[in-house]
């Protein structure tokens, strides 16, 4: 049975499901490889614009599989840690827009995987945190780099050092999640609906939008990039037709 499942719920949208509910979707080497493989497959196929990442069962992911890690040592353990960050890195750098549907435990490596996604939606059951310091280690799958970018250096260090677990409202206040699912709704349905709405936008513009956000702090590169993007998109007949209709609606043209 696959530890990672791939579904195609609607046009332009893929659902990747962590499927090890018996261990709260803990991530071992096989799960990390499968997740990375699915992402590569989706990028190469070119039919998907948005990917939703969700967990089966009672949790999104409780983090790295500690049982698996206890069987590793020395170089093998170091290689596992190095490889464990690749799925989150791939999500962050991918031209696909990613939406994480978070419920239950989102801890350690599971939280780090979520931080690699572009958009994060939380269910009321969310318990988000980094327990590694309390076990004598520290987050090693990208969280130490991404967390300060979201909540700031001081708050990130506090969260990691104390191992504080955040509920949905607290995570929203800090920007760790971007929206909350309704208490009486389906987290996955809401995530898929958002993904479908995003996927309905122009495919090339979505790719360029995500790439543009990597150029913060590089004004000259950003200016050149946007010049090229605008020239490319505005030459599209569909763009010209839509802007003409927009002008007419706003009384700016005939």
C-alpha positions, -999 to 999 in steps of 0.1 A, spaced: 0 0 0 14 34 -10 23 58 18 15 88 -4 -16 88 -26 -23 110 -56 -58 120 -66 -72 143 -94 -103 159 -79 -109 186 -105 -94 202 -136 -60 217 -129 -60 205 -93 -41 175 -78 -45 162 -42 -15 146 -26 -25 126 5 -2 115 33 -14 80 39 2 65 70 -26 72 95 -15 44 118 15 65 127 -2 99 123 14 103 89 49 103 102 74 107 74 100 81 68 125 78 38 100 60 16 73 86 22 96 115 15 108 99 -18 72 92 -28 61 127 -21 90 142 -40 83 118 -69 47 129 -71 56 165 -72 81 159 -100 55 140 -119 29 168 -116 54 194 -127 65 174 -157 29 166 -168 20 202 -170 -17 197 -166 -19 208 -129 -18 243 -116 -25 238 -80 -17 209 -56 -34 203 -23 -15 185 4 -35 167 31 -32 139 56 -54 109 61 -69 101 95 -65 121 127 -36 143 117 -18 160 89 16 148 100 32 143 134 66 148 119 96 126 111 91 88 118 112 85 150 110 47 148 126 49 114 152 73 126 162 52 156 174 26 131 198 51 115 231 65 127 262 84 114 262 92 77 229 73 71 211 95 97 226 127 82 216 117 47 180 111 59 178 145 75 193 162 44 168 143 22 138 151 45 138 187 36 136 182 -2 98 178 -4 93 212 13 120 228 -8 104 214 -39 70 228 -29 85 262 -22 103 264 -55 78 246 -76 59 265 -103 27 248 -89 7 267 -63 5 246 -32 -23 245 -5 -18 227 27 -49 214 45 -39 211 81 -57 193 109 -48 175 141 -11 172 148 11 193 125 44 188 144 81 189 137 88 177 101 51 178 94 51 215 103 82 221 82 65 204 53 35 227 57 57 258 58 70 248 23 35 253 9 23 286 -4 -11 287 14 -21 269 46 -57 263 58 -62 251 93 -90 231 109 -102 239 144 -84 208 156 -49 221 147 -20 215 170 10 232 154 45 231 168 82 221 169 89 196 198 124 188 187 142 210 213 125 192 241 139 159 227 174 173 226 175 182 189 162 210 166 141 212 134 162 200 105 139 200 75 137 237 66 118 251 96 147 269 111 150 289 78 113 294 69 99 300 103 117 333 110 106 346 75 70 342 86 70 351 123 103 370 128 135 359 144 125 364 181 92 347 179 106 318 158 134 312 184 108 312 212 85 287 194 114 263 188 131 267 221 99 263 242 83 237 219 50 256 222 20 241 204 -3 265 188 -40 261 181 -57 273 149 -64 309 161 -29 314 174 -14 301 142 -36 324 122 -26 354 143 11 346 137 6 341 99 16 304 102 -18 296 85 -35 319 61 -71 310 68 -93 289 90 -117 263 78 -153 267 91 -161 247 122 -190 229 106 -174 224 72 -150 200 56 -113 212 57 -105 192 26 -135 204 6 -126 240 15 -90 235 5 -101 219 -28 -126 247 -35 -98 273 -30 -75 253 -52 -101 251 -79 -107 288 -78 -69 295 -81 -66 269 -109 -92 287 -129 -69 317 -133 -45 319 -164 -19 291 -161 11 312 -172 2 341 -150 1 318 -120 35 305 -127 49 340 -132 32 353 -100 50 327 -79 83 333 -96 79 371 -91 76 367 -53 111 352 -52 126 385 -64 119 406 -33 149 427 -25 161 425 -61 145 456 -77 165 456 -109 159 419 -116 122 423 -106 118 452 -130 133 433 -159 113 402 -151 80 421 -150 88 439 -182 92 405 -199 62 390 -183 39 420 -192 51 420 -228 45 383 -230 11 383 -214 -2 414 -230 6 400 -265 -19 372 -258 -51 377 -278 -71 366 -247 -56 394 -227 -64 420 -253 -100 408 -255 -104 409 -217 -89 444 -213 -112 457 -241 -142 443 -222 -129 457 -189 -126 492 -205 -161 491 -218 -175 480 -184 -157 509 -166 -166 534 -193 -130 539 -204 -135 529 -239 -160 520 -266 
